[in-house]
Amino acid sequence: MGEWRMKDRLKTLHAILSVCLNIGVDPPDLIKVDPCARTECWTDPFGMEPAKALETIGNTLKKQYERWHGRAQFKLCLDPTVEAHTALPAPP
């Protein structure tokens, strides 16, 4: 019977958390129902200004991932543009 473990192990050291929320902007083809979900990462994005809500949600998500994988370094990319994704530096 073959061994089930990989001989060469890969480790994730760097990760990017890209969050595209566009708080306050509804998609053009969406009809909202009431009641609907209001929280993201246990944060109400409409309870504060959009930039602060986006930062709070991003940091909460980052902390959750750091708890699961404590050795990896996470970079937040909040509401990125196409240019921001192509300009990200390669991990060291």
C-alpha atoms as one frame of an Amber mdcrd trajectory, in Angstrom:
protein
   0.000   0.000   0.000   1.420   3.395  -1.005   2.269   6.092   1.473  -0.437
   8.742   1.694   1.797  11.646   2.690   3.552  13.810   0.115   7.309  13.498
   0.153   7.885  17.070  -1.006   5.865  19.443   1.137   4.921  22.910  -0.008
   4.436  25.750   2.438   2.335  28.837   1.907   4.278  31.828   3.164   2.493
  34.731   1.439  -1.134  35.303   0.523  -3.238  38.161  -0.808  -6.737  38.776
   0.501  -8.566  40.681  -2.210 -11.928  42.022  -1.047 -14.246  43.732  -3.542
 -17.232  45.009  -1.572 -17.988  48.387  -3.207 -19.966  49.382  -0.114 -22.969
  51.551  -0.959 -23.008  50.558  -4.644 -25.604  47.999  -5.672 -25.162  45.957
  -8.842 -27.404  47.285 -11.630 -29.284  44.011 -12.139 -29.906  43.296  -8.432
 -33.305  43.596  -6.806 -32.832  43.656  -3.037 -35.281  41.765  -0.911 -36.172
  42.803   2.583 -34.971  41.387   4.934 -31.502  40.673   3.581 -28.048  40.019
   5.024 -26.493  43.147   6.509 -23.131  42.101   7.962 -19.731  41.202   6.509
 -17.266  39.562   8.933 -19.668  40.417  11.759 -19.468  44.122  10.848 -22.374
  46.235   9.630 -20.880  48.154   6.682 -23.695  50.716   6.784 -23.089  51.541
  10.460 -20.018  53.651   9.582 -18.551  55.458   6.601 -17.694  53.118   3.672
 -13.884  53.529   3.799 -13.765  52.759   7.534 -16.164  49.818   7.139 -14.047
  48.359   4.319 -10.881  48.668   6.420 -12.563  47.101   9.465 -13.936  44.184
   7.421 -10.549  43.629   5.742  -8.664  43.624   9.044 -11.194  41.247  10.639
 -10.859  38.853   7.691  -7.058  39.072   7.879  -7.111  38.209  11.601  -9.290
  35.173  10.892  -6.889  33.874   8.235  -3.884  34.562  10.497  -5.540  32.433
  13.171  -5.811  29.526  10.702  -2.339  29.925   9.241  -0.130  31.812  11.688
   3.115  31.597   9.697   1.858  33.110   6.450   2.016  36.828   5.769  -1.197
  38.297   4.393  -1.507  41.439   2.303  -4.869  43.172   2.058  -6.056  44.483
  -1.269  -9.317  46.343  -0.563 -11.609  47.291  -3.473  -8.712  46.945  -5.938
  -8.627  48.188  -9.498  -7.214  46.164 -12.377  -4.038  48.272 -12.181  -3.615
  47.453  -8.474  -3.660  43.694  -9.173  -1.063  43.903 -11.924   1.189  46.196
  -9.870   1.447  43.915  -6.820   5.070  43.011  -6.093   6.199  39.424  -6.228
   6.795  37.779  -2.834  10.407  37.913  -1.628
